[in-house]
Amino acid sequence: MKKSKLAASLLAVTVSLSTLLTGCTTVPDTSNNSSSSSSSSNGGNSSTSTDSGNSSSTDSGNNPAPETPKLEFAQGTVLRMATGYNSKETGLFFDADYIADKGKDGKITLADGNSYSAGDLKPTWVAVQDKLGMVFENQYQGSKNANTEWEFWKERLSEVDMVCGTASGLTEAGAAGQVVDLAQYLDQMPDFKAYLDANPIVRLSIAGDDGQGGIGSIYFSPYFDGVNDIERMPLMRVDWVQKLLDGDGDFAADNSGTTATPAYQPYMPTSGKVEIEVVKKDGSATEKVTKDYDTAGNIIAKMNDAGSMSGVDAVNMLRKYIDEAYGGYYGTTRSDLFCGQNAAWDADELVALLRCVTSNAQTLNGTDTIQGLFSREDDNNQRRVDMFRFAGSLFGVRGLESRQDYLYVGNDNKLHDARQEEATYVALERMNNMAKEGLLSESFMNTSKESSQTMLENDLGFMHYDYNQTQTAYNKSKLQDGEKYMAAMVPVARWDDGTGEQFMRFTESWRSVKTDGWAISKAGVEGNTDKLNAALSLINYAFSEEGQIMMSYGPEAFRSSETFNFNGKEMPKIADKTYEELWEKENGNYTNYARKCLGSTLSFVKSQAFEYQCTHDVGKEGAGYISNAIGLGTIKHPELALADNPWYTSVPTVLPNSKAENDQIAGFTELGNSGNFGQSKDQNNLLVNIIVGGFTGEGTTSPAECAATVANSWNGSQYLTLKNTAWDILLEEFANL
C-alpha cells in the first residue's frame, strides 16, 4: 500500500528527525566530581566510552564543529537493574528455583561449557558486562508482569538505575520527571539514533509528552519481539482434519458421538456467490476460488436445519458441502480448505469442522471427548484473552489485538475503541454460542488448570490461537509419529476498511513495538554521570548490529561460525550444542530457553532468525504458507507506516498524552487492568467473561448495551477523546516537520 503525503513527509525528514526533536546535545555534568572520566571510586580504573566512529564534524562553512561528547563512564560502574521479563526465572541473573529444577548439585552447565549457580549473571549479561565495562547488580523482583514490577519501584526509584515497565506507564512517568528522556542524548547514542532514523514509524510509536507542550521525548527503549511480521496464528491438528475430510466415498466410523443442539448461527451468506483470492496450491501465484452458496447452501444453516446428528452424518454433510461449494476445487484432499497453501476457510466452515471433530472423538483419539478450541493456559487470563483475539480474526473486528489498549485507526484517521463498538460484542456472542455447543474446552469454560502442552500430549485438544514456534515445538516433544499440529491460514471474514464490506483475510496480529520496555531511573542516576552514561551506553549497544545479535542469540559461544540468509540478511547459525540444549532444557521452546538460560530476548530487538532455526519442520511448513500468502497479498495487515487508507495504519504503542490527561485516564478504573479489561494473569476481563457466560450483569445484557455502558457509564467516550487529542497532536507534529 502506498504511503500518504504525511508518511512521505515523515520519511523525508528521518535524517534530521532526531536532531530536531532532541532538546540537548551534550551530557550534563550532574556529578559532584570534577572529572568523571579520569578515575573511579574503586581504584582509578580507566573510563569506557561509546564512540560513534566520528572524531570530528564540520559545519556548512567547512569550519570544525564541536565534537559530540562521548558517553564516558568509569570502568566498573555499577548499574542496579530492576529489569527482566515477567518472572524470577527470566531476569538477568539465574534464579535458585530454576537451577534446582534444571541443574545438578546447585549448578547448571550450559552449551558454552561454563557452570552457573543461583545469583550468577546469565551468559548474555556476562558478555555485555565484559564488552562495555559496567557491572550489573540484581534488583529485579521477578514480578508477574512489567506493570507490577514498575508499581513496586515507582515510589523508590532512587534505589535502582534501570527499571522495566509498560510503555504507557514509563511514558507517563517520564512526563512527570521520573525517568530519563533518552531523546536528549540521541546524538551520543549513534546506534540507537540510526535505528530510529531507519524506522521512523518506531519513532512515532514511542513519542512522549515532554511536559512543556512538545512530544519529542523518549522515555523507554523499545522492545521488539520481531518486527513487521505476523505474530499469532491459528494452529490445529492437521492429521485429524485429514482423517475426517480426505478420501473417496463417504466417511464411516464404528463409534461416533452426536453433535450438540445448534446454537451458533450463520455468519457468512446463505445464498449467492463469494469470490476469494487464494494462493495456488504450489505457492507460485494467486488465483480466485468461489464459494457457491446457491449450489451448496450455507453449511451452518444446513446443519442447524438437521438439528443434532451423528458425527458420521456431520462429516459427510461437510464433505458434500466442500465439494459443491467449491465446485470440486479441493478434490479428495478437502483438508486443504483449512490446512493447505490454498486454504479459504471461514468462521462458519470452522464451526462445522469443530462439530465434526468433537463428535468423532473415538475415531480421532479413542476417548469419549475432544476439546475443540482451547488457550495455552485455560486458567490464566493472560492466555485466555487469546480467545477474544481469535474472535476478532474470525468475525472481522478491529481493536482486539491492538498494540495499545483496544484502539485502532479508522479510515477517518481517528482512533476507535473496540470496547465501545457493538460489533465487538456481536462477535463475542457468536463465540458464546460456540461455547454453548461444547466447542470450547471445558477447562476454558471453568478456568481449570489445562495447557496446550497437556492438550496435545494427551490428544485432548484440537485447536488454539498462539505463537507458531513455541507451540509447534510440541510436534517433537509431545506428539507421536503421524500426528501433526500446524499453523493454518488466517480465516476469510467480512472486513470493512472504509471502502465497503469485503470478504478477505486480514490479521491485526502484527509485530511492532511491544507494550513493555526498560527505562533509566532519574532519581537513581541523578548526581552520577558514570551511572547515567553507562545506562545510556547499554541501550545504545543493544541497538548496534552486534548488540542486536547478542540480545537475540546470546554470546558467541552459543553460535556457529556459519551464517545463513534470513529475510535478505546474513545471520549467524546457532551451535549444534545450543540446539541440543534447547530441546533438553526447554523442549524446543526458543523463547523460554533464551530468557531462562541465556538471558537474551528480555528486551530491545529480538531477531526472528534464531527462533526460525529452532522451529520444528511442521512449524516451518504452516508458517511458510502464511508468509507466502502475506507476500503475495492475500493476507492484509496493519502497516508500520502512515498508510493512504489510515485503517491500515498500525496504532502506536503509546501516545503523547500529557501527565494531566494520563492522570484523568488512570481515574477511569472500569476501563483499566484492575477493572473490566485486564489482560494479565489474575485480572478480570469482561470480553472473556462474555465468551464463557454470555451477557449478564447490570449494563451488559446485550451487545448494544455493553457498548453503551463502556462509552457512557465507564468513561469510554472521555477516554477516546483524550486519546484522539494526543493522536491529532502527533499527526500534526510529524506532518509539519
Order of alpha helices (4+ residues) and beta strands (2+ residues): alpha-alpha-beta-beta-beta-beta-beta-alpha-beta-beta-alpha-beta-alpha-beta-alpha-alpha-alpha-beta-beta-alpha-beta-beta-alpha-alpha-alpha-alpha-alpha-alpha-beta-alpha-alpha-beta-beta-alpha-alpha-alpha-beta-alpha-alpha-beta-beta-beta-beta-alpha-alpha-alpha-beta-beta-alpha-alpha-beta-alpha-alpha-beta-alpha-alpha-alpha-alpha
